[in-house]
Amino acid sequence: MKCMHIIVSGRVQGVFFRANVRNKANEFGLKGYAKNLENGDVEVVAQGNEDKLKELVDFIKKGPGIARVTGVQVKHKEPENFKSFDILH
């Protein structure tokens, strides 16, 4: 089990970015959350199978829907006790 902390910048708020990421994370069997940040970025914390995490990062980099991703920062972190993948406000 691996856990990643991802900061996504660009046009990623108000374009259903978090919902698209949640749907893909659920498809991949990942747990964690997606949250809008005050500076316009989106924070994603996801954990699960390492290959599925890489697939999620690839999905994020492409900018799901009408989002325009201009930057993605990925760091590994200690796994947490997530029960599901949620959208936080």
C-alpha angles and dihedrals in degrees: 000000000000131000128207132193110208129187113196122194133188129059094342105129124079093017101090090259095142092047091050091049091048091051092050092045090052090049089053094046093245127150130209135071148277119221136179114237125214092245092061096261126117123231117212124186113185133170136183138074111013094226091051090048089055090050090051091051090050089050091050093049091056091056108237118236115345094337119124111211115201099169141017124189116190126191130171116236140177114283117255132203100266118167097192142348110274140181109234124202 
